[in-house]
Amino acid sequence: MSSKAARIRKFALLCAGALALTACGGGAAQKTAGAGEKARGYPVTVASCGKKAEVKAPPRRAVSLDQGSSEILLSLGLADRMVGTGTWTDPVLKNLAKDNAGVERLADRYPSLERVLAKEPDFVSASFLYTVGKGGVADRAKFTELGVPVYVSPTDCAGKDNDGGGDGKRVKTLTMDTVYGEIRDLAKVFDVEKRGEKLVAGLKGRVAKATEDIDASDATLLYWFANSDAPYMAGCCGAPGIITRELGAKNVFDDTREEWPQINWETVADRDPDVLVIGDLTRKSQSAESAAAKIEFLETNPATRNLTAVKKKRYVLLSGQAMNPTIRTVDGIEQVAAGLRKFGLAK
């Protein structure tokens, strides 16, 4: 029995019997093996959050397991090479809606491993380590056991400690260069490097335009992602930190390197930010997901209704993806810049 066949048999047993073989993606292994013939310029190897992802040919049946990764692939014009997506917090970007409609959404949250493997993927991408770890879709070892390469975005591991629980801690400050690095990695894997450079150039141009001649050094911001009971607020150095630094403003919780610490409302009241940047999510997994629910809470809760930003209704609404390190972080820069100018807080 070949080593490849042995891996397939072992995985089939893990998936509980011969009848589970199809559901668990026996075809995925065969598809990957069939694509193993060397293509010109391949194999290509890219770093993948402490491991390496090696592809032997440009992927033809990719599954992206987080919205951020999906929108990068769609922006690179790769919809025809995608067979599934999962884990969405927001509607897809409008300019990508047509292409996205042709790609099957396997689940709004984490799809099961069986459902992913039933698509016979030859490449899997994710924005977060958690997605391909315990509690997510499956540990990435289960994919690599079948010869399916897994790429995890460097934005969730470069300069970040994910071992302490929660959403991790930034050891080094995140910059847009890491997001651009993800775009370039994926473009390299799919052999569309010119498209990758064009996408990066476009994003850089938008950042330059949004931040031109802006000085918001006197403005303080607070970023609230979700949950009204134990709210997740942004620390200094993730995607909200990129937005804040690009505009020269200050995050009232820039004294913590935790990605999304849970902070009580009394502490928020003590910091009293000038502007509240709030996540407008369409998922329904926690309390106060939508912007409307957040604003209603802020304006009625005794601990928050007297905040300066609440009394003056200084709200900037961002998609959940704009508050994660993705191509939409650029949307966040643009929208927060526009809000600060509207509120008279940017020179």
C-alpha angles and dihedrals in degrees: 000000000000120000089246092053090046090055091049091050092047092050092047089055090050088053089056113260145334094297089059093057095091093044092049092054109259084159090057091064092046091048091051091047090050091052091051096098108110115263121202110283092011151157094060120192126196132178113260113191099298095335136064131250115209122191121190096198137006106290117254100178107041125170118199113200101194131049094237092057091043093054092050092053091046090048088054089057094249101130090116089061096048122091100176149002137195146180107050127178099174142024112278118265108279094237089055098044096097094051092041091054089067094055118081116242104220093193140341088234126019113335117218118263089242092055092049094049091047086069089062094230122199092191135024126196132188137179096213135043089223090064091064095035140069109318094020129079095303140306109285089236088074090059096045089049086067093044094256109140116226123206120196120191116256088224089078098049114019105103091351132117111213097171099086099070129249115061094324135251129271110236089178127030113260119235135185088255088077090053089049088050090057090052091050092047093053092043089053093049091052095040094242099116095146090057089050093054091047091052092048092048091051092051092047090051092053092050091050092050094047094050099040111130094346123143116180096158093130094053125095121204137195122198117208115187104176150318123067096206097055102005123211108228125183121257124213107277118040128080094307087053089057090054093047095048095045089057096041092239130130130248109219088220097047088122091080128067093198110119097228111359118187107239129184122241094243089063090048090053090052091054092045100192123212093226134026115214105197133189116242101202128176096201118098105212100110140026120280097015098153124064090239091057091047094050092048089053093047093051096047105035113096092221094055111025093085095052112125092237092050096048090048093039093233099167128153113192119212133177116247089248092057088058092052122071099268139113085280091067083083088059086054092053091050095046097045090047090052091048094050091050091048091051092048092244098119123072 
